[in-house]
Amino acid sequence: MATSLVPRSLFRILHLVTTSPFTLAPQSFNPFNFSAARTMSSESTQRLFQLRFDPLTGNSEWVVIEEEVEGVLENSQKPLLATTSYLDMLNDSTRNRAFREAIDKTLSKPCHVLDIGAGTGLLSMMAARAMDSVMGDCKGMVTACESYLPMVKLMRKVLRLNGMERKVKVINKRSDEFQFGADLTSRADALVSEILDSELLGEGLIPTLQHAHDKLLVENPLTVPYRATVYGQLVESTYLWKLHDLYNNEAKACDGIHLVPVGDPIICVKPQQYAMHCDAIANEVKLLSEPFRVFEFDFWKRPESHAENELHVKATDSGRIHAVVSWWTLQLDREGTIFYSTAPKWISPPYNVGAGGWCDHWKQCVWFIPGNGVSISKEEKVHLCASRNDTTFSYHLKSQIPGGEILQHGVNAENFKLILPPERIAVYGDREWRLAMLTAIKTELQGRAPSVCVIADDSVFLTLMVACLSKTTLVLSLFPGIREKGTKYLQAVSHVNGICMDSIKVIEKRKSCLTIQDTFEKKVDLLISEPFYYGNDNALPWHNLRFWKERTMLDQVLSDDVLIMPSKGILRACFMSLPDLWSSRRRLGTIEGFDHSVTNDTLGACGKLPEGQEGPFLAFYIWQCGEYEELSEIFTLMEFDFSKPISPCSGKSQVKVTKAGICHGIVLWIDWVIDSKNSIVISTGPDKRYWKQGVKLLADPVAVEPRDSGEGIECCSAAIEASFDPSTGELDLRHSFL
């Protein structure tokens, strides 16, 4: 799952199961956006521990947190769940209305209802209210299951606020940990649950339903949702092709660097579906088929762990199949009158019934066809094999070639692969980016032959480039994320690049700093980084200043005339209209009749915040955030000089608004000045699709309109100040419109 926020699946299914008194709550793979919480239980107390992560060093530690204070962990100014997808989900009015209508319709008499993954308790309260409205002698019962303690605490607040604390029984466990007698006195008659991700299965839907049907539910229970259907469509897209086919794209670079040897896709994306907002590329996609049904299964029946489906899809146009775009539709009621769909906007009925507006918690999914895709002609039949396991879908495309031989396009998982994010694959295959890096390094090395070069990040590209350009240079790669995988990769591609592995050393053991012994008694002449840090996909732009921190820790082994690339970073920003993103993060009020206002501080909602508390910075691909528009000039906030050790920085700017509109937030990014002459700059701004930007949403949208000064029309302006704290890696931002 590739979301900009931490998905709920990481809370629900990623557990560390132990027999000790400690239980680790599900946590994010990417701690830049989330501080996980750990729970220690005893008979009378539950204490929280917070995992604090230093984005500039990669180090983390558990810190004891005694209690949660109004949604903010004590000793922390950050809302605990601000960078999760809960807020976006609760702001999805189409989803909320569909579930409410289906629950009201399905629960026609009092019964025992089980809500798995209850979150704030919204579906549980809907179920309790629906049964209260039904006349009868017996009363219904709702059991809400939620494994994540901070969310349980938040749910209890919501239940109390709505007078539902006695109507919903809350159990702080995973559903597969339930015990009859202690947790359930009888099997549940109905299941209301929403444990779905963009792919449908990634939040553990299949094993959760299997256990529920085996242990927790009556036979043929009532369920909301009732059924799910996955649809797909064959597409041609140059953008999607660039996200995975490094071999064919780097062939255009002509720089002599071979990241992917012929016939061996040693660098590749993970062989699973990739979640993204496909509406953002709607004008660039060529549709090659009508939508087709891939899988369908019923929530009211026990699902199988594996399933396969062979499809024969008729091509509606000639082209090259680069990907399968998929989405799902929920039928929430038995009769088939209430639906919800994640279909892209270009899809027409009946394949998009129930589709809503932009939201970030559910996207479409993309399955990449390996290589440069498969060429097809209009009216041709395509043989597509679809399969699924407990957590994911996959596709296997077969194309008929002359002579009757079947060419199968798949991934050979037996050989070593260096798995990189799709955006990094696209960067490494980008001719302009490679040319810029090559030109900068060549220019800086003119007349110099560095004895030792340190690659400070996880860039295999820079490692190979320096080794190719300067055969006498010893290249030391830190590879803080890929480590031994980096070594294996370099060994596999060294021959095709004409380099000797004796000239490259990977520092596989993590060290806080290098000594002169690590550099073989030589000073470092060249320190270089993209920067790219593996596993940093959801980090904020300034978290890549980890390079500056690394440079500082290497200070004692740097030569007096060391070349440092990039030479500096420039923090740039722009005021923007972001109506869809802001709406997904706005403060919660009443949701389908239930007051959720007590959740706003914990979830980091836009709006009036407690004194001393700031709204969170969020990492997004702005170009995928629905509607967006620049309202001001692009301005510089501060510069980071990498020739000097890391230090606190601050800056301010007076910004002119250049276009009338509604301002929802400030978008920030870093432009990396690669060379010392400031002639080669790699921008990571909103117009660059392969990098995420940082977003600071305003508490309330601000209308910016032209003003007539008597001497013509001029736009209003804003004052903005920012400061960077190297001890935490965090940015503080203040602004005011003038």
ZIMO-V702239 format. One record per backbone hydrogen bond with DSSP energy under -1.0 kcal/mol. CO is the residue of the C=O (numbers start at 1). NH is the residue of the N-H. If there is no record, write none. Layout:
CO & NH
CO & NH
This chain:
6 & 85
7 & 10
8 & 11
8 & 12
9 & 13
13 & 15
21 & 41
23 & 39
24 & 16
30 & 33
36 & 51
38 & 49
39 & 23
40 & 47
45 & 42
47 & 40
48 & 65
49 & 38
50 & 63
52 & 61
54 & 57
54 & 58
59 & 54
61 & 52
63 & 50
65 & 48
67 & 74
69 & 72
71 & 80
72 & 69
73 & 76
79 & 82
81 & 84
83 & 6
85 & 89
86 & 90
87 & 91
89 & 92
91 & 93
92 & 96
93 & 97
94 & 98
95 & 99
96 & 100
97 & 101
98 & 102
99 & 103
100 & 104
101 & 105
102 & 106
103 & 107
106 & 108
111 & 141
112 & 189
112 & 190
113 & 143
114 & 192
115 & 145
118 & 121
121 & 125
122 & 126
123 & 127
124 & 128
125 & 129
126 & 130
127 & 131
128 & 132
129 & 133
131 & 134
141 & 113
142 & 169
143 & 115
144 & 171
145 & 117
145 & 118
148 & 152
149 & 153
150 & 154
151 & 155
152 & 156
153 & 157
154 & 158
155 & 159
156 & 160
157 & 161
158 & 162
159 & 164
160 & 163
164 & 167
164 & 168
169 & 144
171 & 146
171 & 173
174 & 177
175 & 178
179 & 183
179 & 184
184 & 181
188 & 218
189 & 222
190 & 114
191 & 224
197 & 200
201 & 204
204 & 208
205 & 209
206 & 210
207 & 211
208 & 212
209 & 213
210 & 214
211 & 215
212 & 216
212 & 217
216 & 188
222 & 191
224 & 193
226 & 299
227 & 331
228 & 297
229 & 329
230 & 294
230 & 295
231 & 327
232 & 292
233 & 325
234 & 288
235 & 322
235 & 323
236 & 286
237 & 241
238 & 242
241 & 244
241 & 245
244 & 246
245 & 249
246 & 250
249 & 252
250 & 253
261 & 264
264 & 266
266 & 418
268 & 420
270 & 272
274 & 366
276 & 278
276 & 364
277 & 280
278 & 281
279 & 282
281 & 284
286 & 236
288 & 316
292 & 232
295 & 230
297 & 228
307 & 388
309 & 386
311 & 384
313 & 382
315 & 379
319 & 376
321 & 374
322 & 369
323 & 235
324 & 367
325 & 233
326 & 365
327 & 231
328 & 342
329 & 229
330 & 340
331 & 226
331 & 227
338 & 332
340 & 330
344 & 347
348 & 351
352 & 355
354 & 341
364 & 276
365 & 326
366 & 274
367 & 324
374 & 321
376 & 319
377 & 380
380 & 315
382 & 313
383 & 398
384 & 311
385 & 396
386 & 309
387 & 394
388 & 307
392 & 389
394 & 387
396 & 385
397 & 409
398 & 383
399 & 407
401 & 404
405 & 401
407 & 399
411 & 413
418 & 268
421 & 425
422 & 426
423 & 427
424 & 428
425 & 429
427 & 430
430 & 434
431 & 435
432 & 436
433 & 437
434 & 438
435 & 439
436 & 440
437 & 441
438 & 442
439 & 443
440 & 444
441 & 445
445 & 448
451 & 474
452 & 525
452 & 526
453 & 476
454 & 528
455 & 478
457 & 479
459 & 463
460 & 464
461 & 465
462 & 466
463 & 467
464 & 468
465 & 469
466 & 470
470 & 473
474 & 453
475 & 505
476 & 455
477 & 507
479 & 483
482 & 485
483 & 486
483 & 487
484 & 488
485 & 489
486 & 490
487 & 491
488 & 492
489 & 493
490 & 494
493 & 497
494 & 499
495 & 498
500 & 503
501 & 504
503 & 475
505 & 477
506 & 508
515 & 519
516 & 521
517 & 520
524 & 559
525 & 563
526 & 454
527 & 565
528 & 456
532 & 458
533 & 536
536 & 539
540 & 543
541 & 544
542 & 545
543 & 546
544 & 547
545 & 549
546 & 550
547 & 551
548 & 552
549 & 553
550 & 554
552 & 555
554 & 557
555 & 558
557 & 524
559 & 562
563 & 527
565 & 529
567 & 642
568 & 673
569 & 640
570 & 671
571 & 637
572 & 669
573 & 635
574 & 667
575 & 631
576 & 664
576 & 665
577 & 629
578 & 582
579 & 583
580 & 584
585 & 606
589 & 596
591 & 594
594 & 591
596 & 599
597 & 600
599 & 603
600 & 605
602 & 81
610 & 613
618 & 695
620 & 622
620 & 693
621 & 624
622 & 625
629 & 577
631 & 658
631 & 659
635 & 573
638 & 571
640 & 569
641 & 644
649 & 724
651 & 722
653 & 720
655 & 718
656 & 633
661 & 704
663 & 702
664 & 698
665 & 576
666 & 696
667 & 574
668 & 694
669 & 572
671 & 570
672 & 682
673 & 567
673 & 568
675 & 678
680 & 674
682 & 672
685 & 688
688 & 691
693 & 620
694 & 668
695 & 618
696 & 666
702 & 663
704 & 661
707 & 714
712 & 709
714 & 707
716 & 657
717 & 738
718 & 655
719 & 736
720 & 653
721 & 734
722 & 651
723 & 732
724 & 649
725 & 728
725 & 729
730 & 725
732 & 723
734 & 721
736 & 719
